[in-house]
Amino acid sequence: MRISTILDHIDSGHMALPEFQRGYVWNRDQVRGLFGSLYRRHPVGMLLVWATESKTAIHRGEGALAAGVVKLLLDGQQRMTSLYGVVRGNPPKFFDGNASAFTGLRFHLETETFAFYQPLKMQGDPLWIDVTDLMKRGNAGLGEFVARLSQQPALAGKLGDYFGRLGCLLGIVDIDLHIEEVTGTDKTLDVVVDIFNQVNSGGTKLSKGDLALAKICADWPQARDKMKQSIKVWSANGYHFNLDWLLRSVNTALTGEAKFSFLHDKSAEEVQDGLDRAVSRIETCLNLIGGRLGLDHDQVLFGRFAIPVMVRYLDQRSGSLDAKERDKLLFWFVQAGMWGRFSGSTESYIDQDLAALEGKDGGLEKLLEQLRLWHGVLRAEPGHFTGWSLGARFYPVLYLLTRMGEARDWGTGLALKSSLLGKMNKLEVHHIFPKAQLYKRKFKRPEVNALGNFCFLTKDTNLQISDRLPEDYFAEIEAKHPGALASQWIPIDPSLWKMENYRAFLEARRELLAAETNKRLADLLHGETRWLEGAAKAAEVTPTVAVVGGITGEAEEEELLALNDWVEAQGLPRGTISYDYADVETGEQQAVFDLAWPNGVQEELSQPVAVLLNESTDTLTLASRAGFRCFTTAEEFKTYVQKEILATEVSA
């Protein structure tokens, strides 16, 4: 079938995209390559379509399908979307992606090459032809292009060649593409999705979540958009989730299971009800976690995969918990985050925890007992605060203590657990002993950025203290705001405030932080302190693997957040900040990567990527061995995205 006919079929609704297909993911380099091959009449592969009845076909986008039999693209979406976008000058109705990938394509009549528009390079050069402009004008426009070229005396001897090349370019739409059809009444959605996965085994193969969502959308086409609306609302409030995560919570609310396959036999009405319930329960969870624990944004939400389990528990009780039950559930959430319950084999652990909630003997007691059997004693010890960097699992615990307890700002004396308005009152990480002073005295990076050297202050106070030494400014704070130092678990012995006693200071503060953690955890148990009884074994306190990597300060974190915003502005998915790289089987934390895309920036089409700022060779080596492509500066990473993902021209 000719390309022009295929494009017409897309316009008329005779050809569309099945709902289970992912969005458009090609970059400019791939679009250039496609048009280069078509111009030279090289083969670009066949199309695979699913011929099915229009009345039962569930497709992407708002465009109406034609009556009768329609063809849904199983293989060829990227090629046909690129062709449609360049030839028509706008994306098709089923489009979901970054339109800049095919906007502004140019063709050079002399070199017969394709490139995307660059003003400095192309402006004023008549040999650069706007491909979309030519395609939209068609044969009628050929004369205009040639007439324009004939006004250049230097080109007079080449007009015949140029006319032929323009004709060859325009003739791309007349190329025949072979189409294979999947037909027959036996070709159910299950069968077709299986065929799709086989064809795309090296490309955008559907995940289990994609497959489940495809089946849901077959009966409820608006499901994906409805889910995206909730994700957008949470994102605006500082919590970034994806469709798979939300679908996991829908699954637990509706079926009490973690595996997506349990959703397959649910009706559209059941799924709609399950989504409404899941969204309501998630919002309850976020309100409890933010309000009671103070974990009020994405960077300190260290147990996000515990939330689907909490959703199930809340749903079993119609969302209503008394204060004791609420706090015990939050105790479990904190414990799951502290020990990395869901950093390993996420689905299997969710399944185990869901099973603990079922039956007449199921509930919170069984859930907590299961966690204790898995980890050991649930009591925090000073050794747990030996970790360092903003990515350590106990960093959110420090934030929690600040928000839950009586921690006060050292500049204003105000409690930090309440919401403070104004940009200068935003909480920032403060190094109690200044980094520069510690490095000057030859302390190593893990000690400089130890959790015991962190506290949270308002931005204004952080700026006022600057890089002064504790022995200089602690006395001033205590005189101005008595008790403010102790409220942030600072040892009261002035000798520990001296630089030469820094290691002793860390040891003393770790003791105070562990004691405060256990106090706050005990508060959540309302007297049921048996869960915190006993001391952890040394092996449980000291990790068997040294954790490497992690964000070391506010400036670094801000740089990574800005980089994530930039990636999102390019139409690409955000990465995970402070990515917890752990052993898949045990969940034992091995490293913290500053910013990572474990499935690639171009999901499933590019390799895992990590941005590692100011990291050691050990961190870079571990990330590389794990299959991550590593970048050590934001600019280096941006260049990679522009050149290899978006395939745009990057100025030197």
C-alpha positions, 0 to 999 in steps of 0.5 A: 500500500502506498504511503500516501494511502496509509496516511489517508487511512489514518485521517479517515479512521481506517487505520489507527493505533491500539490502546496498548501501544506506548507513545511515540519515542523516536528521536530526530536521528531516527527520523533523519535515517528513515527519510534518508532510506526512503529517499534512496529507496532502501527498504524500511520494513513492512507494517504489521496490522490487526484487522478487526471490527471497528465496533470492538476496536479500542484505539488510542486518541480522540479520532473516530474510527471508520465503520466496518473493518479497521487496521490497528498498527502493531508494528510500524507506529514510529515510522508511520507517526514520523511520516505523518508528522513530516508529510502533514505538518502535524502529528496524527490524532493518536499521537502521544510524545515529543513532536519536536522529533519530526518538526523542521526537517530540511533537505539539502539539494546539493548534498542530498542529506536531511537535517533539522532546521538550524537558523545560522546554518540554513538561513538564506541558503536556497538549497535547504528545502523545507520537507513539510512545505514541499509535501504539503504543496505536492506536485503543484508546488514543484514549479514554485520551488524551481522558479525560486531556484532559477533566480539564483544565477549560480545555480542555473546549470544544476536546475535539472538535477535539483528538479529531479531530486525534488521529484524523488523527495516528493515521490516518497509518499508514492512508495509501497510498503508491504502490510501483513495482517493479523486477522480472524475471530480467534485473534483476541486481545491476549493473542494480539498482545502476545504477537506484538511482544514477539515482534517487538522483542528488541524494542518497546516490549510491553511490561506486565503493567502495560499489558494489564492497562491494555486490557483495562482500556479495551473495556474502558478507553478513558482509563489511561487519561483518568490515571494520568490526571491523578498522577499530575495532581500528585506531581504538582504537590511534590510526589512523582509517581508513574502509571505502573505504581498507580496501577499496582495500588488499583490492583491491591485495592481491587484484588488484594494481589500484587501481580497485574494478571489478577486484573485481567478478568475484572470488568470496566465497572470494577476497575473504575470503582477500584481506581476511585478507591485506590486514588482516595486511599493513596491521598489518605496515605499521603496526607497521613505520611505528610501530616503525621510523619512530616514526609511532605515531598518526593525526596523523603518518601522512602517507602513508596512501594509500601503504599499499595499495601497501605491502600489495601489495608485502608480499603479493607476498613473503608478508609477509616482508622482510629488514632492507634491503628493509624499510627501503627500502620505508619510505624510499619511504613517507616520501618519498611523504608528504614530497612529497604523492604521494597528495594529488592524484589518489589512484587514478591514482598508486596505479595507477602505483605498483602497475604499477611493482611488476609484472613481472620488472623491477618492484620497489622500485627501479622504484617509487623511480625512478618517484617520483624522475621524478615529484618530482625529487631525493629529498633534503631541503633547509633550504628544505623546513623553511620551512613552518609549522604542525602541518599542514605535510608536514614536521611528521611528518618532525620527529616522525619525527626525534624518534622515530628519532634520539637526541632527548632530553627536556630535563627528564628527559634520557631518549631520546624514541624509547622508549615512555614511560608515564604521562600527563605523559610524553605527547609535546607540541609545544613552541615553543622561542621562546615564542609570546607573546614573539614576537607581542609583538615583532611577528613574524608568525604563519608565523614564530612557528609555523615548523617550526624553532621546534617540538620535542617534549617530554614534557608535564611538561617542557613545563609546567616550561619554560612561556614562558621564553626560550631564552637563560634556560633553554637553559644550565640544560638543557645543564648538567643534561643535556649534549648534550640540546639538540644531540639536538634539533638546536639550534644550539650558538652561544649568540648564536642563543638570543637573541630578537633573533636569532630569524630566524638561529636558524630558518635555522641549525636548518633546516640541522640538520634537513635534515642529520638528515633526510637522515642518517635517510633514508640509514640506511634505504637501507643504503648505497644513497645514490644516491637522495639524491645531488644538490641539489634545484632552487630551484623544488623547494624553494620551493613555487610556491603559498604554503601557508596555514592549519594547527594552531599548537599543542598546545592547538589540536590538543587542542581539535580532537581533542575536537571530533572525539570529540564529532562521533563521539559524535553518531553522525556520521563523524570529520573529517580533522585537518590536512586537506591541501588540494592541487591535484588534478592536481599534488598541490601543497599549497595549504592545511592546514585544521584539521579538515575533512569534504570530503564533508560531515558528512552524507556526500553530503547536506551540503556540505563543511565546515571548522573553521578556528581562529584562521586568516587571511582568506587561509585562510578565503577559499581554503576558501570558494572551494573550496566549504567551509562554514567555522566559526571556533570549535568552538561555532559548528560544534557549533551547526551540527551540532545545528541543521542536521545533527541538527536538535535544539533548541539552548539560547540 
